[in-house]
């Protein structure tokens, strides 16, 4: 079972990144809820998205340097998506979309719970 899961994750990196981003976003949002941070869902999605962007940009910068570009060109190329491969782009976009989808679901759940407590406070009509 575990070997099948690992094989799937290795064969489908964008999908595995998206699934991991779901867990990471939910975990960061939970911590921010407990710390009473402002907009915990959006902050969690932004943190996870930034992490995956940095991860893929760093890998791309490394690849570009080994292709013969100088350090400044490689850095700028990685920062502005120049020369990114499709797998790099997919491995950033997939977890980013997953993170923001989780944030939207958590926001809707929180808003529904907040409205429910407001309705209970008003009493029966």
C-alpha positions as MATLAB code, in Angstrom:
seq = 'XXXXXXXXXXXXXXXXXXXXXXXXXXXXXXXXXXXXXXXXXXXXXXXXXXXXXXXXXXXXXXXXXXXXXXXXXXXXXXXXXXXXXXXXXXXXXXXXXXXXXXXXXXXXXXXXXXXXXXXXXXXXX';
ca = [
       0.000    0.000    0.000;
       2.704    2.499    1.016;
       4.882    1.571   -1.956;
       1.916    2.163   -4.285;
       1.314    5.599   -2.755;
       4.978    6.549   -3.054;
       5.081    5.308   -6.662;
       1.991    7.408   -7.476;
       3.486   10.504   -5.870;
       6.757   10.101   -7.765;
       4.970    9.483  -11.072;
       2.570   12.441  -10.595;
       4.464   15.275   -8.909;
       1.899   18.020   -9.637;
      -0.900   15.914   -8.146;
       1.156   14.946   -5.123;
       2.098   18.605   -4.590;
      -1.585   19.557   -4.739;
      -2.555   16.870   -2.223;
       0.260   17.892    0.087;
      -0.745   21.559   -0.250;
      -4.262   20.683    0.928;
      -2.866   19.259    4.155;
      -0.364   22.084    4.593;
      -2.992   24.785    4.051;
      -5.411   23.171    6.485;
      -2.639   22.811    9.066;
      -1.367   26.375    8.765;
      -4.947   27.705    8.854;
      -5.673   25.659   11.994;
      -2.656   27.139   13.744;
      -3.644   30.640   12.655;
      -7.211   30.042   13.903;
      -5.814   29.080   17.293;
      -3.549   32.133   17.319;
      -6.508   34.290   16.261;
      -4.635   35.610   13.262;
      -6.390   37.875   10.777;
      -7.818   36.098    7.735;
      -6.253   32.741    8.625;
      -7.494   30.978    5.491;
      -6.056   33.522    3.081;
      -2.819   33.790    5.030;
      -2.415   30.013    5.005;
      -3.063   29.816    1.250;
      -0.605   32.632    0.612;
       2.092   30.960    2.721;
       1.634   27.594    0.984;
       1.509   29.167   -2.481;
       4.650   31.174   -1.784;
       6.415   28.064   -0.502;
       5.683   26.130   -3.689;
       6.597   29.100   -5.896;
       9.932   29.428   -4.115;
      10.531   25.711   -4.331;
       9.965   25.577   -8.071;
      11.737   28.896   -8.768;
      14.742   27.688   -6.795;
      14.857   24.446   -8.723;
      14.494   26.302  -12.007;
      17.252   28.763  -11.057;
      19.531   25.829  -10.251;
      18.757   24.194  -13.608;
      19.305   27.454  -15.505;
      22.687   28.037  -13.844;
      23.797   24.544  -14.852;
      22.695   25.326  -18.416;
      25.336   28.064  -18.527;
      23.485   31.218  -17.549;
      25.204   33.601  -15.167;
      23.819   33.972  -11.644;
      21.881   37.221  -12.217;
      20.239   35.988  -15.421;
      19.351   32.698  -13.760;
      17.837   34.450  -10.762;
      15.783   36.856  -12.879;
      14.712   34.049  -15.194;
      13.494   31.975  -12.275;
      11.754   34.926  -10.597;
       9.804   35.954  -13.677;
       8.987   32.460  -14.997;
      11.313   32.878  -17.972;
      12.515   29.533  -19.166;
      10.347   27.568  -16.749;
       9.488   24.120  -17.947;
       5.876   22.967  -18.045;
       6.415   20.519  -15.142;
       7.838   23.359  -12.999;
       4.816   25.495  -13.787;
       2.378   22.651  -13.089;
       4.094   21.843   -9.798;
       3.540   25.440   -8.678;
       0.064   26.072  -10.117;
      -1.503   22.806   -8.897;
      -0.698   23.295   -5.193;
      -1.519   26.997   -5.426;
      -4.990   26.244   -6.774;
      -5.453   23.539   -4.148;
      -4.364   25.877   -1.356;
      -6.778   28.615   -2.432;
      -9.605   26.073   -2.837;
      -9.018   24.882    0.737;
      -8.969   28.507    1.894;
     -12.299   29.146    0.174;
     -13.893   26.076    1.750;
     -12.591   27.004    5.210;
     -13.854   30.562    4.767;
     -17.321   29.340    3.761;
     -17.447   26.968    6.727;
     -16.371   29.732    9.094;
     -18.905   32.196    7.664;
     -21.717   29.652    7.913;
     -20.769   28.922   11.536;
     -20.636   32.648   12.307;
     -24.077   33.225   10.767;
     -25.430   30.249   12.686;
     -24.266   31.665   16.010;
     -25.713   35.077   15.119;
     -29.069   33.485   14.322;
     -29.020   31.599   17.635;
     -28.254   34.817   19.504;
     -31.299   36.546   17.995;
     -33.581   33.870   19.369;
     -36.707   32.383   17.832;
     -38.728   34.635   15.548;
];
